[in-house]
Amino acid sequence: MKKKEVYVMNKEPSRSELNKNRLRPHFPKWSSYRVNALGAADQLITRHLEYHALGITSEQKQQAYQALFRTHLTPETLHEVRTALNSELVTGTDRFKTEIERALGRRLQPKPRGRPRKPSDINLPKERHDEQLSFVENL
């Protein structure tokens, strides 16, 4: 499998801080936001190729990165992401989910609800299934 990188942008601190104080977004010290959006120096942060593709100058890259955090998630998307995080599942396309499951060697999608169907129920023609039901009802 080809090596891929997965990026997660945590918007929760900025959303809660903006709602409470109407201030500029606040990010924890460990966040790369200060480096990527504000140009702060930090030897622990390595900028990704995607960051460098955001613009030519440092200012262009910083402005483009800041714009990523100005977008709003729909309530549906936010619910999907929160549900996935709380359940230790993955959100994204089915193909993406399958790739991540394969890479980690564990299930990251919800299991189908209910008991698995019996093989006899699946392969029976409708008439035979109805016969079985009427037989059971007559007992």
N, CA, C and O atoms as a GROMACS GRO file, in nm:
protein
  556
    1MET      N    1   0.084  -0.118   0.000
    1MET     CA    2   0.000   0.000   0.000
    1MET      C    3   0.089   0.125   0.000
    1MET      O    4   0.189   0.131   0.071
    2LYS      N    5   0.050   0.220  -0.079
    2LYS     CA    6   0.123   0.345  -0.089
    2LYS      C    7   0.110   0.423   0.042
    2LYS      O    8   0.002   0.430   0.101
    3LYS      N    9   0.220   0.482   0.087
    3LYS     CA   10   0.219   0.558   0.213
    3LYS      C   11   0.138   0.686   0.195
    3LYS      O   12   0.160   0.762   0.100
    4LYS      N   13   0.046   0.709   0.287
    4LYS     CA   14  -0.034   0.830   0.284
    4LYS      C   15  -0.028   0.896   0.420
    4LYS      O   16  -0.009   0.829   0.522
    5GLU      N   17  -0.045   1.025   0.421
    5GLU     CA   18  -0.050   1.098   0.546
    5GLU      C   19  -0.192   1.146   0.569
    5GLU      O   20  -0.260   1.188   0.475
    6VAL      N   21  -0.235   1.141   0.692
    6VAL     CA   22  -0.369   1.187   0.727
    6VAL      C   23  -0.353   1.309   0.816
    6VAL      O   24  -0.276   1.307   0.912
    7TYR      N   25  -0.425   1.415   0.784
    7TYR     CA   26  -0.416   1.538   0.860
    7TYR      C   27  -0.546   1.562   0.935
    7TYR      O   28  -0.655   1.540   0.880
    8VAL      N   29  -0.535   1.606   1.057
    8VAL     CA   30  -0.652   1.637   1.138
    8VAL      C   31  -0.640   1.782   1.182
    8VAL      O   32  -0.537   1.822   1.237
    9MET      N   33  -0.743   1.858   1.158
    9MET     CA   34  -0.743   1.996   1.205
    9MET      C   35  -0.848   2.007   1.313
    9MET      O   36  -0.968   1.989   1.288
   10ASN      N   37  -0.805   2.037   1.433
   10ASN     CA   38  -0.894   2.048   1.546
   10ASN      C   39  -0.949   2.189   1.553
   10ASN      O   40  -0.877   2.282   1.591
   11LYS      N   41  -1.075   2.206   1.516
   11LYS     CA   42  -1.136   2.339   1.518
   11LYS      C   43  -1.210   2.366   1.647
   11LYS      O   44  -1.255   2.478   1.669
   12GLU      N   45  -1.225   2.268   1.732
   12GLU     CA   46  -1.303   2.287   1.855
   12GLU      C   47  -1.250   2.400   1.943
   12GLU      O   48  -1.331   2.481   1.990
   13PRO      N   49  -1.119   2.410   1.968
   13PRO     CA   50  -1.073   2.521   2.053
   13PRO      C   51  -1.112   2.657   1.995
   13PRO      O   52  -1.152   2.746   2.070
   14SER      N   53  -1.099   2.674   1.865
   14SER     CA   54  -1.130   2.804   1.806
   14SER      C   55  -1.279   2.833   1.815
   14SER      O   56  -1.318   2.946   1.844
   15ARG      N   57  -1.364   2.733   1.791
   15ARG     CA   58  -1.508   2.753   1.795
   15ARG      C   59  -1.554   2.790   1.936
   15ARG      O   60  -1.630   2.886   1.953
   16SER      N   61  -1.509   2.716   2.036
   16SER     CA   62  -1.554   2.743   2.172
   16SER      C   63  -1.501   2.878   2.221
   16SER      O   64  -1.573   2.952   2.289
   17GLU      N   65  -1.379   2.909   2.188
   17GLU     CA   66  -1.320   3.036   2.232
   17GLU      C   67  -1.391   3.154   2.166
   17GLU      O   68  -1.417   3.255   2.231
   18LEU      N   69  -1.422   3.141   2.038
   18LEU     CA   70  -1.491   3.249   1.969
   18LEU      C   71  -1.631   3.270   2.026
   18LEU      O   72  -1.676   3.383   2.043
   19ASN      N   73  -1.700   3.161   2.055
   19ASN     CA   74  -1.836   3.173   2.108
   19ASN      C   75  -1.835   3.234   2.248
   19ASN      O   76  -1.923   3.314   2.280
   20LYS      N   77  -1.738   3.198   2.330
   20LYS     CA   78  -1.733   3.249   2.468
   20LYS      C   79  -1.690   3.395   2.472
   20LYS      O   80  -1.760   3.478   2.530
   21ASN      N   81  -1.578   3.424   2.412
   21ASN     CA   82  -1.516   3.555   2.432
   21ASN      C   83  -1.518   3.647   2.310
   21ASN      O   84  -1.481   3.764   2.320
   22ARG      N   85  -1.560   3.596   2.198
   22ARG     CA   86  -1.556   3.673   2.073
   22ARG      C   87  -1.414   3.724   2.046
   22ARG      O   88  -1.395   3.834   1.993
   23LEU      N   89  -1.316   3.643   2.083
   23LEU     CA   90  -1.176   3.680   2.062
   23LEU      C   91  -1.120   3.605   1.944
   23LEU      O   92  -1.186   3.519   1.885
   24ARG      N   93  -1.001   3.639   1.911
   24ARG     CA   94  -0.928   3.568   1.807
   24ARG      C   95  -0.911   3.422   1.848
   24ARG      O   96  -0.900   3.394   1.968
   25PRO      N   97  -0.908   3.328   1.752
   25PRO     CA   98  -0.896   3.187   1.790
   25PRO      C   99  -0.774   3.161   1.879
   25PRO      O  100  -0.666   3.214   1.855
   26HIS      N  101  -0.794   3.080   1.979
   26HIS     CA  102  -0.686   3.041   2.070
   26HIS      C  103  -0.654   2.894   2.045
   26HIS      O  104  -0.745   2.811   2.034
   27PHE      N  105  -0.529   2.863   2.035
   27PHE     CA  106  -0.488   2.725   2.015
   27PHE      C  107  -0.386   2.688   2.121
   27PHE      O  108  -0.305   2.772   2.160
   28PRO      N  109  -0.388   2.564   2.167
   28PRO     CA  110  -0.292   2.521   2.269
   28PRO      C  111  -0.148   2.534   2.220
   28PRO      O  112  -0.124   2.546   2.100
   29LYS      N  113  -0.054   2.533   2.313
   29LYS     CA  114   0.087   2.548   2.277
   29LYS      C  115   0.134   2.439   2.181
   29LYS      O  116   0.222   2.463   2.099
   30TRP      N  117   0.076   2.318   2.192
   30TRP     CA  118   0.122   2.208   2.107
   30TRP      C  119   0.068   2.218   1.965
   30TRP      O  120   0.109   2.141   1.879
   31SER      N  121  -0.023   2.310   1.940
   31SER     CA  122  -0.084   2.321   1.808
   31SER      C  123   0.013   2.382   1.708
   31SER      O  124   0.094   2.468   1.743
   32SER      N  125   0.005   2.338   1.584
   32SER     CA  126   0.089   2.394   1.478
   32SER      C  127   0.028   2.522   1.420
   32SER      O  128   0.088   2.584   1.332
   33TYR      N  129  -0.089   2.561   1.467
   33TYR     CA  130  -0.156   2.681   1.415
   33TYR      C  131  -0.068   2.805   1.429
   33TYR      O  132  -0.058   2.884   1.335
   34ARG      N  133  -0.005   2.823   1.544
   34ARG     CA  134   0.080   2.941   1.566
   34ARG      C  135   0.189   2.950   1.460
   34ARG      O  136   0.222   3.059   1.413
   35VAL      N  137   0.244   2.835   1.423
   35VAL     CA  138   0.353   2.832   1.325
   35VAL      C  139   0.298   2.855   1.184
   35VAL      O  140   0.348   2.940   1.111
   36ASN      N  141   0.196   2.777   1.147
   36ASN     CA  142   0.145   2.782   1.010
   36ASN      C  143   0.063   2.906   0.979
   36ASN      O  144   0.070   2.958   0.867
   37ALA      N  145  -0.014   2.955   1.074
   37ALA     CA  146  -0.103   3.069   1.047
   37ALA      C  147  -0.044   3.202   1.089
   37ALA      O  148  -0.075   3.306   1.030
   38LEU      N  149   0.041   3.200   1.191
   38LEU     CA  150   0.092   3.327   1.245
   38LEU      C  151   0.241   3.347   1.223
   38LEU      O  152   0.294   3.455   1.251
   39GLY      N  153   0.310   3.244   1.172
   39GLY     CA  154   0.452   3.257   1.142
   39GLY      C  155   0.544   3.244   1.261
   39GLY      O  156   0.661   3.280   1.252
   40ALA      N  157   0.494   3.192   1.373
   40ALA     CA  158   0.579   3.175   1.492
   40ALA      C  159   0.686   3.069   1.464
   40ALA      O  160   0.664   2.977   1.385
   41ALA      N  161   0.799   3.083   1.529
   41ALA     CA  162   0.908   2.986   1.513
   41ALA      C  163   0.890   2.872   1.614
   41ALA      O  164   0.861   2.896   1.731
   42ASP      N  165   0.908   2.750   1.567
   42ASP     CA  166   0.901   2.632   1.655
   42ASP      C  167   0.978   2.520   1.587
   42ASP      O  168   0.938   2.473   1.480
   43GLN      N  169   1.087   2.477   1.647
   43GLN     CA  170   1.172   2.375   1.587
   43GLN      C  171   1.104   2.238   1.584
   43GLN      O  172   1.148   2.149   1.511
   44LEU      N  173   0.999   2.220   1.662
   44LEU     CA  174   0.931   2.090   1.666
   44LEU      C  175   0.832   2.072   1.551
   44LEU      O  176   0.789   1.960   1.524
   45ILE      N  177   0.796   2.180   1.485
   45ILE     CA  178   0.695   2.175   1.379
   45ILE      C  179   0.764   2.166   1.243
   45ILE      O  180   0.851   2.246   1.211
   46THR      N  181   0.723   2.068   1.165
   46THR     CA  182   0.769   2.053   1.027
   46THR      C  183   0.652   2.085   0.936
   46THR      O  184   0.546   2.022   0.946
   47ARG      N  185   0.670   2.180   0.850
   47ARG     CA  186   0.561   2.217   0.758
   47ARG      C  187   0.552   2.113   0.647
   47ARG      O  188   0.653   2.069   0.592
   48HIS      N  189   0.428   2.074   0.615
   48HIS     CA  190   0.404   1.972   0.513
   48HIS      C  191   0.405   2.032   0.373
   48HIS      O  192   0.395   2.154   0.356
   49LEU      N  193   0.418   1.946   0.274
   49LEU     CA  194   0.417   1.991   0.135
   49LEU      C  195   0.288   2.065   0.102
   49LEU      O  196   0.290   2.162   0.026
   50GLU      N  197   0.176   2.019   0.159
   50GLU     CA  198   0.048   2.084   0.134
   50GLU      C  199   0.050   2.229   0.183
   50GLU      O  200  -0.010   2.317   0.121
   51TYR      N  201   0.119   2.253   0.293
   51TYR     CA  202   0.129   2.390   0.345
   51TYR      C  203   0.206   2.477   0.246
   51TYR      O  204   0.166   2.589   0.217
   52HIS      N  205   0.316   2.425   0.195
   52HIS     CA  206   0.398   2.503   0.101
   52HIS      C  207   0.323   2.530  -0.030
   52HIS      O  208   0.354   2.628  -0.099
   53ALA      N  209   0.227   2.446  -0.063
   53ALA     CA  210   0.149   2.466  -0.186
   53ALA      C  211   0.041   2.573  -0.169
   53ALA      O  212  -0.025   2.609  -0.267
   54LEU      N  213   0.022   2.623  -0.048
   54LEU     CA  214  -0.083   2.723  -0.024
   54LEU      C  215  -0.050   2.861  -0.081
   54LEU      O  216  -0.139   2.943  -0.098
   55GLY      N  217   0.076   2.886  -0.111
   55GLY     CA  218   0.113   3.017  -0.165
   55GLY      C  219   0.261   3.024  -0.193
   55GLY      O  220   0.335   2.929  -0.167
   56ILE      N  221   0.303   3.137  -0.246
   56ILE     CA  222   0.445   3.156  -0.278
   56ILE      C  223   0.517   3.221  -0.161
   56ILE      O  224   0.622   3.173  -0.117
   57THR      N  225   0.461   3.330  -0.110
   57THR     CA  226   0.525   3.399   0.002
   57THR      C  227   0.474   3.345   0.135
   57THR      O  228   0.371   3.277   0.141
   58SER      N  229   0.547   3.375   0.240
   58SER     CA  230   0.504   3.333   0.375
   58SER      C  231   0.368   3.391   0.409
   58SER      O  232   0.283   3.323   0.467
   59GLU      N  233   0.346   3.519   0.372
   59GLU     CA  234   0.217   3.583   0.402
   59GLU      C  235   0.102   3.513   0.330
   59GLU      O  236  -0.004   3.494   0.388
   60GLN      N  237   0.123   3.476   0.203
   60GLN     CA  238   0.018   3.407   0.128
   60GLN      C  239  -0.015   3.272   0.193
   60GLN      O  240  -0.132   3.236   0.206
   61LYS      N  241   0.087   3.200   0.233
   61LYS     CA  242   0.065   3.070   0.297
   61LYS      C  243  -0.010   3.086   0.428
   61LYS      O  244  -0.102   3.011   0.458
   62GLN      N  245   0.031   3.186   0.508
   62GLN     CA  246  -0.034   3.209   0.638
   62GLN      C  247  -0.180   3.249   0.619
   62GLN      O  248  -0.267   3.201   0.692
   63GLN      N  249  -0.208   3.336   0.524
   63GLN     CA  250  -0.346   3.379   0.499
   63GLN      C  251  -0.432   3.262   0.451
   63GLN      O  252  -0.546   3.246   0.493
   64ALA      N  253  -0.376   3.181   0.362
   64ALA     CA  254  -0.451   3.066   0.311
   64ALA      C  255  -0.477   2.966   0.423
   64ALA      O  256  -0.585   2.906   0.430
   65TYR      N  257  -0.379   2.947   0.510
   65TYR     CA  258  -0.395   2.854   0.623
   65TYR      C  259  -0.502   2.906   0.720
   65TYR      O  260  -0.584   2.829   0.768
   66GLN      N  261  -0.499   3.037   0.747
   66GLN     CA  262  -0.601   3.097   0.834
   66GLN      C  263  -0.740   3.079   0.776
   66GLN      O  264  -0.837   3.057   0.849
   67ALA      N  265  -0.751   3.090   0.643
   67ALA     CA  266  -0.881   3.075   0.576
   67ALA      C  267  -0.939   2.935   0.598
   67ALA      O  268  -1.061   2.918   0.602
   68LEU      N  269  -0.853   2.835   0.612
   68LEU     CA  270  -0.901   2.699   0.637
   68LEU      C  271  -0.982   2.692   0.766
   68LEU      O  272  -1.073   2.610   0.778
   69PHE      N  273  -0.950   2.777   0.861
   69PHE     CA  274  -1.016   2.776   0.991
   69PHE      C  275  -1.137   2.868   0.996
   69PHE      O  276  -1.209   2.871   1.096
   70ARG      N  277  -1.159   2.944   0.890
   70ARG     CA  278  -1.277   3.030   0.886
   70ARG      C  279  -1.398   2.958   0.828
   70ARG      O  280  -1.510   3.009   0.836
   71THR      N  281  -1.377   2.843   0.769
   71THR     CA  282  -1.489   2.767   0.713
   71THR      C  283  -1.570   2.707   0.827
   71THR      O  284  -1.516   2.675   0.933
   72HIS      N  285  -1.698   2.692   0.804
   72HIS     CA  286  -1.786   2.636   0.906
   72HIS      C  287  -1.833   2.499   0.861
   72HIS      O  288  -1.869   2.479   0.745
   73LEU      N  289  -1.834   2.406   0.953
   73LEU     CA  290  -1.885   2.273   0.925
   73LEU      C  291  -2.036   2.274   0.941
   73LEU      O  292  -2.090   2.341   1.029
   74THR      N  293  -2.104   2.198   0.854
   74THR     CA  294  -2.248   2.186   0.869
   74THR      C  295  -2.277   2.108   0.996
   74THR      O  296  -2.192   2.032   1.042
   75PRO      N  297  -2.394   2.126   1.054
   75PRO     CA  298  -2.428   2.048   1.174
   75PRO      C  299  -2.419   1.897   1.150
   75PRO      O  300  -2.380   1.821   1.239
   76GLU      N  301  -2.455   1.853   1.029
   76GLU     CA  302  -2.449   1.711   0.996
   76GLU      C  303  -2.305   1.660   0.996
   76GLU      O  304  -2.275   1.554   1.052
   77THR      N  305  -2.216   1.737   0.934
   77THR     CA  306  -2.075   1.698   0.929
   77THR      C  307  -2.015   1.698   1.068
   77THR      O  308  -1.941   1.607   1.105
   78LEU      N  309  -2.046   1.800   1.146
   78LEU     CA  310  -1.996   1.809   1.283
   78LEU      C  311  -2.044   1.690   1.366
   78LEU      O  312  -1.967   1.633   1.443
   79HIS      N  313  -2.171   1.652   1.349
   79HIS     CA  314  -2.226   1.535   1.420
   79HIS      C  315  -2.154   1.408   1.378
   79HIS      O  316  -2.120   1.324   1.462
   80GLU      N  317  -2.130   1.394   1.247
   80GLU     CA  318  -2.061   1.274   1.195
   80GLU      C  319  -1.919   1.264   1.252
   80GLU      O  320  -1.876   1.156   1.293
   81VAL      N  321  -1.848   1.374   1.256
   81VAL     CA  322  -1.711   1.375   1.308
   81VAL      C  323  -1.710   1.344   1.458
   81VAL      O  324  -1.629   1.263   1.504
   82ARG      N  325  -1.798   1.408   1.533
   82ARG     CA  326  -1.804   1.384   1.678
   82ARG      C  327  -1.841   1.240   1.709
   82ARG      O  328  -1.782   1.178   1.798
   83THR      N  329  -1.938   1.185   1.635
   83THR     CA  330  -1.979   1.046   1.656
   83THR      C  331  -1.862   0.952   1.628
   83THR      O  332  -1.838   0.859   1.704
   84ALA      N  333  -1.791   0.977   1.519
   84ALA     CA  334  -1.676   0.893   1.485
   84ALA      C  335  -1.569   0.901   1.593
   84ALA      O  336  -1.514   0.798   1.634
   85LEU      N  337  -1.538   1.021   1.639
   85LEU     CA  338  -1.436   1.038   1.744
   85LEU      C  339  -1.477   0.969   1.873
   85LEU      O  340  -1.396   0.900   1.935
   86ASN      N  341  -1.602   0.987   1.914
   86ASN     CA  342  -1.649   0.928   2.039
   86ASN      C  343  -1.655   0.776   2.034
   86ASN      O  344  -1.645   0.709   2.136
   87SER      N  345  -1.672   0.720   1.914
   87SER     CA  346  -1.682   0.575   1.897
   87SER      C  347  -1.551   0.512   1.851
   87SER      O  348  -1.545   0.392   1.826
   88GLU      N  349  -1.446   0.593   1.840
   88GLU     CA  350  -1.317   0.549   1.788
   88GLU      C  351  -1.331   0.488   1.649
   88GLU      O  352  -1.272   0.385   1.618
   89LEU      N  353  -1.411   0.555   1.565
   89LEU     CA  354  -1.433   0.512   1.428
   89LEU      C  355  -1.370   0.614   1.334
   89LEU      O  356  -1.313   0.714   1.379
   90VAL      N  357  -1.381   0.589   1.205
   90VAL     CA  358  -1.324   0.678   1.104
   90VAL      C  359  -1.437   0.738   1.024
   90VAL      O  360  -1.538   0.673   0.999
   91THR      N  361  -1.421   0.862   0.984
   91THR     CA  362  -1.519   0.924   0.896
   91THR      C  363  -1.450   0.955   0.763
   91THR      O  364  -1.330   0.982   0.760
   92GLY      N  365  -1.524   0.951   0.656
   92GLY     CA  366  -1.469   0.972   0.523
   92GLY      C  367  -1.539   0.881   0.424
   92GLY      O  368  -1.644   0.824   0.455
   93THR      N  369  -1.482   0.868   0.306
   93THR     CA  370  -1.542   0.780   0.206
   93THR      C  371  -1.523   0.635   0.247
   93THR      O  372  -1.437   0.603   0.328
   94ASP      N  373  -1.605   0.547   0.189
   94ASP     CA  374  -1.592   0.405   0.220
   94ASP      C  375  -1.454   0.353   0.182
   94ASP      O  376  -1.396   0.271   0.253
   95ARG      N  377  -1.401   0.402   0.070
   95ARG     CA  378  -1.267   0.360   0.027
   95ARG      C  379  -1.162   0.400   0.130
   95ARG      O  380  -1.074   0.321   0.164
   96PHE      N  381  -1.171   0.524   0.178
   96PHE     CA  382  -1.077   0.574   0.278
   96PHE      C  383  -1.085   0.490   0.405
   96PHE      O  384  -0.983   0.451   0.461
   97LYS      N  385  -1.208   0.463   0.451
   97LYS     CA  386  -1.228   0.384   0.573
   97LYS      C  387  -1.165   0.246   0.558
   97LYS      O  388  -1.099   0.198   0.650
   98THR      N  389  -1.186   0.183   0.443
   98THR     CA  390  -1.130   0.050   0.419
   98THR      C  391  -0.978   0.053   0.418
   98THR      O  392  -0.914  -0.036   0.473
   99GLU      N  393  -0.919   0.155   0.356
   99GLU     CA  394  -0.772   0.168   0.354
   99GLU      C  395  -0.716   0.182   0.495
   99GLU      O  396  -0.616   0.119   0.528
  100ILE      N  397  -0.779   0.264   0.576
  100ILE     CA  398  -0.732   0.285   0.713
  100ILE      C  399  -0.747   0.157   0.794
  100ILE      O  400  -0.658   0.121   0.872
  101GLU      N  401  -0.859   0.087   0.777
  101GLU     CA  402  -0.879  -0.041   0.847
  101GLU      C  403  -0.769  -0.140   0.811
  101GLU      O  404  -0.713  -0.207   0.897
  102ARG      N  405  -0.739  -0.148   0.682
  102ARG     CA  406  -0.635  -0.240   0.635
  102ARG      C  407  -0.499  -0.202   0.694
  102ARG      O  408  -0.423  -0.289   0.737
  103ALA      N  409  -0.469  -0.074   0.694
  103ALA     CA  410  -0.339  -0.027   0.745
  103ALA      C  411  -0.324  -0.055   0.894
  103ALA      O  412  -0.216  -0.092   0.940
  104LEU      N  413  -0.432  -0.038   0.970
  104LEU     CA  414  -0.425  -0.057   1.115
  104LEU      C  415  -0.456  -0.200   1.158
  104LEU      O  416  -0.424  -0.241   1.270
  105GLY      N  417  -0.516  -0.277   1.068
  105GLY     CA  418  -0.549  -0.415   1.101
  105GLY      C  419  -0.662  -0.429   1.202
  105GLY      O  420  -0.666  -0.525   1.278
  106ARG      N  421  -0.753  -0.332   1.203
  106ARG     CA  422  -0.869  -0.343   1.292
  106ARG      C  423  -0.989  -0.271   1.232
  106ARG      O  424  -0.975  -0.182   1.148
  107ARG      N  425  -1.107  -0.312   1.278
  107ARG     CA  426  -1.231  -0.255   1.226
  107ARG      C  427  -1.249  -0.112   1.278
  107ARG      O  428  -1.234  -0.085   1.397
  108LEU      N  429  -1.281  -0.020   1.186
  108LEU     CA  430  -1.302   0.120   1.223
  108LEU      C  431  -1.436   0.172   1.172
  108LEU      O  432  -1.461   0.293   1.172
  109GLN      N  433  -1.522   0.080   1.127
  109GLN     CA  434  -1.655   0.116   1.083
  109GLN      C  435  -1.755   0.044   1.172
  109GLN      O  436  -1.727  -0.065   1.221
  110PRO      N  437  -1.872   0.104   1.194
  110PRO     CA  438  -1.968   0.037   1.281
  110PRO      C  439  -2.014  -0.095   1.221
  110PRO      O  440  -2.031  -0.108   1.100
  111LYS      N  441  -2.034  -0.193   1.308
  111LYS     CA  442  -2.085  -0.322   1.263
  111LYS      C  443  -2.234  -0.306   1.232
  111LYS      O  444  -2.302  -0.223   1.292
  112PRO      N  445  -2.284  -0.387   1.138
  112PRO     CA  446  -2.428  -0.383   1.112
  112PRO      C  447  -2.505  -0.419   1.238
  112PRO      O  448  -2.462  -0.505   1.315
  113ARG      N  449  -2.618  -0.354   1.260
  113ARG     CA  450  -2.697  -0.379   1.381
  113ARG      C  451  -2.775  -0.508   1.367
  113ARG      O  452  -2.810  -0.551   1.257
  114GLY      N  453  -2.801  -0.569   1.480
  114GLY     CA  454  -2.884  -0.689   1.483
  114GLY      C  455  -2.806  -0.816   1.462
  114GLY      O  456  -2.685  -0.816   1.440
  115ARG      N  457  -2.880  -0.926   1.471
  115ARG     CA  458  -2.821  -1.058   1.456
  115ARG      C  459  -2.802  -1.090   1.308
  115ARG      O  460  -2.886  -1.053   1.227
  116PRO      N  461  -2.693  -1.157   1.272
  116PRO     CA  462  -2.675  -1.194   1.132
  116PRO      C  463  -2.788  -1.287   1.086
  116PRO      O  464  -2.837  -1.368   1.165
  117ARG      N  465  -2.828  -1.274   0.961
  117ARG     CA  466  -2.934  -1.360   0.908
  117ARG      C  467  -2.886  -1.502   0.894
  117ARG      O  468  -2.768  -1.527   0.869
  118LYS      N  469  -2.978  -1.596   0.911
  118LYS     CA  470  -2.945  -1.738   0.893
  118LYS      C  471  -2.928  -1.766   0.745
  118LYS      O  472  -3.002  -1.712   0.662
  119PRO      N  473  -2.830  -1.850   0.710
  119PRO     CA  474  -2.812  -1.884   0.568
  119PRO      C  475  -2.939  -1.944   0.507
  119PRO      O  476  -2.967  -1.920   0.390
  120SER      N  477  -3.017  -2.021   0.584
  120SER     CA  478  -3.138  -2.082   0.530
  120SER      C  479  -3.241  -1.977   0.492
  120SER      O  480  -3.315  -1.995   0.395
  121ASP      N  481  -3.249  -1.866   0.566
  121ASP     CA  482  -3.344  -1.759   0.535
  121ASP      C  483  -3.304  -1.683   0.409
  121ASP      O  484  -3.389  -1.637   0.333
  122ILE      N  485  -3.176  -1.670   0.387
  122ILE     CA  486  -3.127  -1.592   0.274
  122ILE      C  487  -3.152  -1.664   0.142
  122ILE      O  488  -3.190  -1.600   0.043
  123ASN      N  489  -3.130  -1.796   0.139
  123ASN     CA  490  -3.135  -1.871   0.013
  123ASN      C  491  -3.272  -1.930  -0.019
  123ASN      O  492  -3.290  -1.982  -0.129
  124LEU      N  493  -3.367  -1.924   0.071
  124LEU     CA  494  -3.498  -1.985   0.046
  124LEU      C  495  -3.580  -1.901  -0.051
  124LEU      O  496  -3.584  -1.779  -0.040
  125PRO      N  497  -3.646  -1.968  -0.149
  125PRO     CA  498  -3.741  -1.893  -0.231
  125PRO      C  499  -3.857  -1.845  -0.142
  125PRO      O  500  -3.881  -1.904  -0.037
  126LYS      N  501  -3.927  -1.740  -0.182
  126LYS     CA  502  -4.032  -1.681  -0.101
  126LYS      C  503  -4.139  -1.783  -0.063
  126LYS      O  504  -4.186  -1.783   0.051
  127GLU      N  505  -4.179  -1.872  -0.158
  127GLU     CA  506  -4.284  -1.971  -0.128
  127GLU      C  507  -4.241  -2.063  -0.014
  127GLU      O  508  -4.319  -2.090   0.077
  128ARG      N  509  -4.116  -2.110  -0.020
  128ARG     CA  510  -4.067  -2.201   0.085
  128ARG      C  511  -4.059  -2.127   0.218
  128ARG      O  512  -4.088  -2.185   0.323
  129HIS      N  513  -4.021  -2.000   0.215
  129HIS     CA  514  -4.012  -1.922   0.338
  129HIS      C  515  -4.151  -1.908   0.399
  129HIS      O  516  -4.167  -1.921   0.521
  130ASP      N  517  -4.253  -1.881   0.315
  130ASP     CA  518  -4.390  -1.870   0.364
  130ASP      C  519  -4.439  -2.002   0.421
  130ASP      O  520  -4.509  -2.005   0.522
  131GLU      N  521  -4.400  -2.115   0.357
  131GLU     CA  522  -4.437  -2.247   0.408
  131GLU      C  523  -4.378  -2.268   0.547
  131GLU      O  524  -4.446  -2.318   0.637
  132GLN      N  525  -4.253  -2.230   0.564
  132GLN     CA  526  -4.188  -2.244   0.695
  132GLN      C  527  -4.262  -2.162   0.800
  132GLN      O  528  -4.285  -2.210   0.911
  133LEU      N  529  -4.298  -2.039   0.766
  133LEU     CA  530  -4.368  -1.953   0.861
  133LEU      C  531  -4.504  -2.011   0.900
  133LEU      O  532  -4.539  -2.011   1.017
  134SER      N  533  -4.580  -2.062   0.800
  134SER     CA  534  -4.712  -2.118   0.832
  134SER      C  535  -4.697  -2.245   0.915
  134SER      O  536  -4.781  -2.272   1.001
  135PHE      N  537  -4.592  -2.322   0.891
  135PHE     CA  538  -4.568  -2.443   0.970
  135PHE      C  539  -4.543  -2.405   1.116
  135PHE      O  540  -4.596  -2.468   1.207
  136VAL      N  541  -4.461  -2.302   1.136
  136VAL     CA  542  -4.429  -2.257   1.272
  136VAL      C  543  -4.554  -2.204   1.342
  136VAL      O  544  -4.575  -2.229   1.460
  137GLU      N  545  -4.638  -2.129   1.268
  137GLU     CA  546  -4.760  -2.073   1.327
  137GLU      C  547  -4.857  -2.182   1.368
  137GLU      O  548  -4.932  -2.164   1.465
  138ASN      N  549  -4.858  -2.296   1.296
  138ASN     CA  550  -4.952  -2.405   1.325
  138ASN      C  551  -4.908  -2.493   1.440
  138ASN      O  552  -4.985  -2.577   1.485
  139LEU      N  553  -4.788  -2.477   1.490
  139LEU     CA  554  -4.741  -2.560   1.601
  139LEU      C  555  -4.811  -2.530   1.729
  139LEU      O  556  -4.782  -2.593   1.831
   0.00000   0.00000   0.00000
